[in-house]
Amino acid sequence: MKKFFIGLLVLLLALVSIVLFNTFTFTSSQTEVTAIPAPPITDSSLQHFTKALTYKTISYGNPALFDSSAFLGFRIFLEQTYPLVHQHMQREILSGYSLLYTWKGKDEGKKPIVIMAHQDVVPVEEATRNMWTYDPFSGTVKDGFVWGRGTTDDKINLIAQFETAEKLLRENFVPSRTILFAFGHDEEIGGKGAIAIAKLLKERGISAEMILDEGGIITKEKMPGLTKPVALVGTAEKGYLSLELTVEKPGGHSSMPEQETAIDILTKAIVKLRSEPFEPEFTEPMHGLMQSVGPDMPFLQKMAFANPWLFKKAIIGTYEQSGPGNAMIRTTLVPTIVQAGVKDNVVPTVATATINLRLLPGNNSVQVIERLKGIVNDERVVFKKMATLAEASKVTPVKSFGFQQVEMAIKKSYPQTISSPFLVIGATDSRHFGEISTNIIKFSPMIDPIGFHGIDERVSLESYQTALWFYEQLIRELP
């Protein structure tokens, strides 16, 4: 027995030694770069941004609500505001409203890069209009912020890209390689415009060295314990899958209901699905995040990130406590639409529910659907895959051309920033460009935006200044 306890003690000491060794040798591998101070925002540049926000380029779920005049007006605004872009670049219009600009580079033998943004914004719910501090389409500048629908998603990127290109063209600058600017018009409802652009590029045999679209951000607030800002550079994107669940069972008068109704069957299925979440997993971007930010964390968090093989449950427990954190480590499922019934005294015959899933890399839609059917285990619940489907993207390596170029531009634009791989949990237009490049980066150079898709959407003036400077550094320094 004594030998057993001695052996156990030796093993415990060995474990503690390994954990402490890993922790104390867990040092930053960040490239040290001296940031170049960003120039002040010019009055004209700020006016252009705020004016862009006044165009109600809204994507509605109902196609009948589409306002073509807003998109045509926005296109004319771009033509008038950025004359050199339209003089020196070839512009093509696809799907009626999406735009593709080609800026010829010095060396056409080099693969081009694609820089993306989208013109459309989500609607403002009428019931919330009086909750906004300022009119959502006024482009108000107040208290160090630019307020309005589309500030964060995605006109800050689109306008910063146009401003940068126009500025560089005034200097007679020519990029080292060709740059394609792709501006879809319906990203918020599936991205048919981006699909058309990607199809055209594929038909032309274009293979891009990198693609840069919206995605991660710079944050000072979302990494507790860190004293440095973190640039979350999206290297992968979760998949998108929506399913319609339908139950049909004869209804009738509500005064004499059956023991079980279509609504009962459907709600039981939803409760089952919600009660059996997918297992948490550490994807490659999650491992990269821990390696990037871990060395600068307080000691206990640093120890956990240095030894994820031992502290996996603790890390998962922490991330599960918030919606965004939970979405980083598992495939998520949530009901978003439930429909049944036409009158309060009629038991409906048909009940339907839409559930939306965001798939981790490695979880494909076929396997996911089979798992869900097994959980429900009721043939009366009919599963139907809805039209919008995108499998999780491939992971772009941190050693890739795209990550390295974006990381360098970030560090030159914003001082003392930690750069980290990141799993983008939302959907972007770049998911349609997998056949154009395997090197896709998803990053928006803004700092802790507020009100994304919500009330009082806004970005700081510092964010706009950083975005302008980031795109200039990126384009100037392209090899």
N, C-alpha and C positions, 0 to 999 in steps of 0.2 A: 504493500500500500504506500509505503514511504517513497519507493522508487516511482510509483505512479504520480504522486504529487510533485516530486522533483521534475519528472518529465513534463508534466503539465506546466509547471513554472517556467521551465526552459522554453517551451513552445510559446508561452505568453510573452516572455521577454523578447523572444525572437520576433514575434508579431509586432510588439511595440517598437522594437528597433527598426523594423522595415518601414512601419508607418511614419516614424519620425524622420528616418533617412529620406524617404520619398518627399516628405513635407519640406524639410530644410533644403533639399536639392531641387525643389520645384521653383525654378526661377523663370523670369520672363524671357521669351525669345522674340519679343517685339523689335522691329527695326526702328532704330532711333533716327528721326528726321527732324531737322529744324523747320518749324512752320514759318511760312511767309505771311506777314499780316495782310489781311484782306483789305482792299481799298473800300472807302465808304460807298454806300449805295447812292447812285445819282438820282436826282429828282425825276428825270425822265424814265429811268429804269423802274422806279417804284410806281410811277403813274401807269406804266405799261402793265405791270402786274395787277394793280387794282382795277384797271379798265377791263382786263381779261376776265375778271371775276363777275362783271356785270352781264356777261353773255350767258343766258340760261341754257347751256348745252347739256340738257338733262337726258339721261337714259331712263325711260320708264319701262316697267315690266309689261305694260300694255302698249303695243306698237301704235295704236290709234292716237296716243298722246304725244307721239314724236313731233317735235317742232323743228322742221328743216330750216326755217328762217334764222333760228338762233345759231345753227352750225354754219350756215352760209355767211351770216353776219360776222361770226368769229373768224372765218376764213378771210374775209375782206379786211378785217382788223389786222390780221397777221401780215397780209400783203402790204398794207399801208404803213404799218409800224416797222417792218423789217425789209426795206426795199433791196438792200444788198443781198440778203439771203435769196430773195426771189429773182435777183438779177444774175447771180453767180451759180446758183444751184438749180438742178433739174427737179421740178416738182411733178409728181404724179398723183392723181386722185383715184382712189379705189373704193368700191362699194358706196359710191356717191359722196362720201364725206371724209373717209380716212385719207391721210396724207403721207407720202413718201418723198423725202428730199435726198438727193445725191450730191455730196460735196466731194468733188474729185481731189484726190491726194497727189502728192509728188511722185510716189512710186506705186503705179497701178499693178505692179507685180506682187505687192504685198496684199495679204488678205484684208478686206475691209473690216470695220467694226460697225455695229448697229447700236444706236442710242435711241431709247424709246421713252414715250410718255403717252398719256391719253387725254383727249379733249373733253370727254364727257364727265359728268358729275352725277351723284345720286340725287333723287328728289328731296325736297324739304316737306315733311308732313304738314299739311295745313293746320292740324290741331296743335302743332308746336310753334307756329310762326310767331305768336306773341311771347314766346319764351326766349326768343333770341334777343340778345342785348342790342344788336344792330341788324338792319335788314340783311338777310343772307346773301343777297345779290348786289350789295352796295359797294363792296370792296373798301370798307371803312378801315382807316389806319388810326389806331387809338391805343394808348398805354403800352407802346412798344410791340404791338401785334398788328398783323393784317388779318381782318375778320372776313369770313364769308365762305359759302359753300364752294368747295373746290380748292381752297387754299392748300390743304394738306394732300388732297387726292383729286387731281394730280397736276394742277396748273402751276404750282411752284416749280416743278421739274420742267414742264413744257416751256414756260416763259423764260426760266433761267437758261435753258438750252438755246432758245432763239436769241436772247440778249447776248450770250457768249459768242455765238456764231456771228452776229451782226458786228460786235465789237472787234473780233479778230479780222473780219473782212475789211473793216475800215482801215486796219493796219496792213492790208494786203497779205495777210497770213495765209499760208497754204498748209494744210495738215500733211503729215508724213505719209499717211495712207488714206484711202477713201473712207469717208464717214457717211453712213446712211442713217437719216433721222426718220423714225417710224412713229406716226401719231394716229393711233386708232381712235374711232369715234364712239365705240360702244363697248368698252371694256367692262363696264358695270353690269352688262346683261349678256356676257358670253364672249364678246370679242370677235364678231364676224369680220370686222374691218381688219383686225390684226391677222386673222386667218387668211384673208385675201392677200395681204402684204407678204406673209410668209410663203404662200403658194406661188406668188409671182417671183420671189427671190429664188425659190427652189427651181422653178422652170428655167430661170436664167443661169442655173448652175452656180449660184453664189454660195460660198462657204465662208462664214464670218469668223475672224480670229476671236472675237468676243461679242457678247450682247449685254447691254446694260439697261435695265428697266427699274421701275420703282420696287421698293421692298423694305429692307431694314432701314434704321434711322441712327442718328447719333443721340445717345441718351446720357443725361446727367442724373436721372432720377430713378430709373427702372432697375438698377443693379445695387441694391442695398449693401453698404459696406465699402463700396468703391469710392475713392476720392477723385479718380480720373474719369473723364467722359469715355464712353465706349461706343465705337462705331460697329453696329450690327450689320454685317455684310452678308446678305442672303446668298447662300451657295446651293440651296435646294428649296423646292416649294412643295407643300403638301398637295395631295390629290383632292379632287372635288367630285363628289358623288351624291346625287339626290335620288331617293327612292319614293315611290308612291305606294302606300299600303291601302288596300281596298277590302272592305268586308261587305258582302251582300247577304241580307237575311230579311225575310218578309217582316214588315212593320205592321202598323195598324193604329187603332185608336189608343191614346195614352191612358184611357180609363181602364183598360184591361191588357196591360203589357205582359209579354212572355217573360219567363224566368231569365232569359238572356237576350239582349238585343245586339244589333250590329255595332252600336256605340260601345257596349260592354266588351265585346270581343276585341274591338280595335284598341280601346284604352288598356286592356290587359296586355295586349301585344306591346304597346308603347312602354308600359311600366316595366315589363320584362326586359326590353332592350336597354332601357335606361339604368336598370339595376345590375346589369352585367357589362360594365365598361371593358374596353379593350385593355390588354395588358400593357403596362408602361414599357418603353424601350428607349435606350440611348442610341440615337442615330449618329451618323458621322458628323453632322453639324453640331450636335449636342456635345459630343466628345471634344470637338474643336473649340466650342464655347468654353468648356471647363478648362481646357489647356491654355486658352488665351487670357481669361480673366482671373483664373484661380490664383496665380502668383501674386496678384495685387489685392487679394481679399484679406479680411481679418483672419487671424490664425486658425480658428476652428473651421471656417468655411474653406480656407486654403487646404487644410488637412483633408477635408472631405473630397475636394476636387482633385487633390494629388493622389488619392487612394479610392477611386470610385468602385473598385472591385470589392471593397470592404464596406463603404458607406453608401452604397447604391440605394438602399431602402430609405435612409435618412434624406438623401438628395431628392428622391421621388416624393417623399412625404412633404418636403418643403414646396416643391413645384406644384403639387396637387392642390395646394391651398388657394390658388388663383386660377381664373379661367385661362389667361394667356400662358401661365406657367404650365398648367395641365396640358394645354394644346401642344406644347413643345415636346412632350414625352409620350403621347399616345394618339392613336386615331380616335377622333371624337365623333359623337352622334348626338343629334338633338332634333326633336320635332319642331317644325317651323310653321306648318299650316295644318289645321284640323277642320274638316268640313262635314257637316251632317245636318239634316233636318231643314224643314221649311216653315213649320208652324209649331207653336208650343203644345198643341194637343195631338200631334201626329208623331208616332214613333217611326223614325226614318228606316227605309229599306237599305240604303247605301250610306256607308261612312268611309271617309278617306282621310289619310294623313300623309303629309310630306315630311320625310326625315332627311336631314342634310348631314353628310359625313365629310370630314377632312382627313385624308389618308396619309399616314406616315410613309416615307420611303420604305419600300419592302412589303407594304400591305396593298396587294392589288385588288381591284374591284370584284373580280369573280370570287376569290376566296372570302372576301368580306361579306358578300351577299349570302353565300352558303352558310357562313357562320351565323348570320342574323336569322336565317330561316330555321336553323337548328335551335336557336334560343327561343323563338316564338313557338315552334313545334305545333303549328295549327294550320292545317291545309285551308281553312276558311279565310285565312289572311293571305291575300294575293299580293305578291311583290312585283312591282314594275319599275324598271330602270328608266329614269327620266332622261331627256335629251342631252342636257349639259353634263358631260363627263370628261374628266381629265385625270389620268393616273398621276401619281406622285412623280415629280421630275427626278432626273438623275442628279447626282451630287457633283458640283464643280470643285475640283481640288484646290486647296489653298496655294499650291505651287503653280497654278495655272497662270497664263498670261493675263487673263481678265482680273483675277483676284489681286495679283501683284500690282497691276496698273491702278486699279481702284484704291487699293490700300495706300499706295504712294501718294495719290492725289488727295486722299483724306488727310494723311499726316502732314502734307504740305499746307493744307487749307485750314486745319483746325489744330491748335497746339495741344500737346501732351495727351493725345487720344490713343486709347487701346483699340486695335482693330480685331474683330472676332468673326469667325464663321457663324452663320445664323440660319435657322430653318424658318422660312416665310410661311406663316400659317394661313394667309389669305391667298386669293387667286390673282394672277397678273396676266397681262397680254403675252408676256414672254414665254408662257407655257406652250404657246403654239409654234415656237421657233426652234424646237428641238432638232429638226432636220436641217436647220441653217447653221447651228453651232452647238457643240457640246459644252461650250465655255460660256455659261449664262450666269450673270451676276445681277442680283436684285437689291438695289440700294438707293435710298432717297436722302440726299445730303441736307436734312433738316434736323433740328434739335427739339426733341420732346414735343411734337405737335399735339394740339389739344382739339378734342371734339371730332375726331375722325368719324365721318358718316353720321355725326350727331349734331346736337344743338351747340351753337356758338363755336363752330369749327374755326380754327385760327392757327396761324404760325407766327413766330416771333420775327421781328425785323432782322435779328441776328441769324435766323435760319435762312432767310432770303439772301443775306449777304454771304453766308457760307455756301449756299447752293451756287450762286454766281461764280464764286472763287473756285469751288471744287471743279465745275465743268471747264473752266478756263485752264486750270492746272492739268486736268486730264487730257484735254485736246492738245495743249501746247507740248506736253511731254510724251506724246505717243511715239514709240520707236518705229 
